[in-house]
Amino acid sequence: MRTVSVIKADVGSNAGHLRPTPELVAAVEDVLADEGAFLDDYFVFTVGDDVDIVMSHTRGEDDDEVHRLAWDAFEAGTEVAKEQGLYGAGQDLLEDAFAGNVRGLGPGVCELTFEEREAEPFLVFGADKTEPGAFNQPLYTAFADPRYTTGLLLKDTIHEGFTFQVMDLEHTDDGERRIQLDVPEDGWDLTALLMEPHRFGIEKIYSRATGAEVAAVSTQKLRNVAGEYVGKDDPVALVRTQADFPSPGEVLQPYATPPFVAGAMRGSHHGVFYPIESGAGEIPSYFDGPPLVKAIGMVLNDGEFSEPVYPFDASFWDSVREDAATRFREFRERQGAFGPGTVETSELEYGGWTDIMASLEDRWTVASEQSPSATDD
């Protein structure tokens, strides 16, 4: 069985929350090269201020050594960030020491385990300045909506539909709370959950025809790990494509009409989920956004990754970016701090709003329930 693990963290960036330096990324890569002999392959990329590590191995999900390797690599990047005086050095490493695996320690992680096909194409998505439920709408569209994924209408294994595993992102009392829903039968119930991306997030998608794992998303809220705001969650997603699964074009199509997601400035506003090119286009430079998504396509061959391709680099996406940028700018200028420009107060990522409410409490007045009587002439 083959496992592909994607683990990401923000451990420091240049000029605020913009992008890590080449030296920081090189430090991460050096640890993988020196200590990752048990991996079949690895690949490192960045999205905004996040460093994302993609690893191929046969050790299964939640493997201590795989997760430790990523943790050590992020610690090496943190040391460079401190030396260079970068902003947010070690921000997503919420504990002083590694403990078993990175879940609950700050970094985001998604993993798929499967029997490698003769041809194993897949897409990796990295996001920045947004919430773990940001992939809800694109993945629902790709795996559950035949208006866009016409493969669902063909009489083969994809026609049997998929099982969505959804996590309750706010349930922290006694372990992780999950539910599995089948489409098309549970389609409306699934929509009812996913319409609240602050609360519910897709964690995995399975083929109903074969039971195979098809897609995975990192689904933890940093504030529920740290107890306070330390940065936006910036999820990663992994999607297998072709044959028994949607094609790359069906998985990528939803980003041509990108949804509004929570994030951007201070993690507390709504903005367009903006598909970015590789390279300079990935810097979140307008209102600490817009929320970014990068797509990378590769194939596995006996556990090794092919040369990556970047679908959003195609010229087609220039018009999408232009439209998305216009919509985001107009929305920001139209709404400012007023809803729905900002997220609801329960989702505000910084605690200052509650402090303001507390400071005003004694200044409220309550009018008498009985109005004064009118004076007779």
Number of C-alpha atoms within 10 A of each C-alpha: 10 20 19 22 25 29 26 30 25 32 28 32 26 16 12 13 23 21 23 26 18 8 13 26 22 16 20 25 22 15 19 22 14 8 12 18 9 12 19 15 20 20 15 17 16 23 29 29 28 27 25 27 22 21 24 26 20 16 17 18 18 16 14 15 15 22 23 16 18 27 26 17 23 31 21 21 29 26 17 23 25 16 11 16 13 22 20 20 22 24 17 25 22 17 13 8 11 15 14 13 20 24 17 17 20 26 30 26 26 24 25 23 19 15 11 15 12 9 13 18 21 19 22 20 19 24 29 32 32 30 26 30 30 28 27 23 21 20 22 20 20 25 27 22 17 15 11 16 20 15 23 23 14 11 9 13 17 23 19 19 21 26 23 28 18 24 22 20 21 15 14 11 7 6 7 12 13 15 12 16 17 20 19 18 10 13 15 12 12 22 14 10 17 21 14 12 20 21 17 22 29 32 26 24 26 20 22 18 15 12 12 17 20 23 26 25 31 27 26 27 25 24 17 15 16 16 9 12 18 18 21 24 29 32 30 27 26 25 23 24 22 16 15 18 25 21 19 18 14 20 22 19 16 18 19 19 16 20 18 19 26 29 31 27 20 16 25 23 30 25 30 27 31 30 28 26 21 18 10 10 15 22 20 24 13 13 15 19 28 30 32 26 27 25 23 18 20 18 19 19 14 15 20 16 20 13 9 13 14 16 21 22 18 9 10 11 17 15 11 18 22 11 16 23 18 13 15 22 15 12 16 19 11 11 12 13 13 11 12 13 18 22 20 13 13 9 14 19 20 16 11 10 13 12 9 10 10 10 10 9 9 8 6 7 7 5 7 7 6 6 7 7 6 6 5 4 3
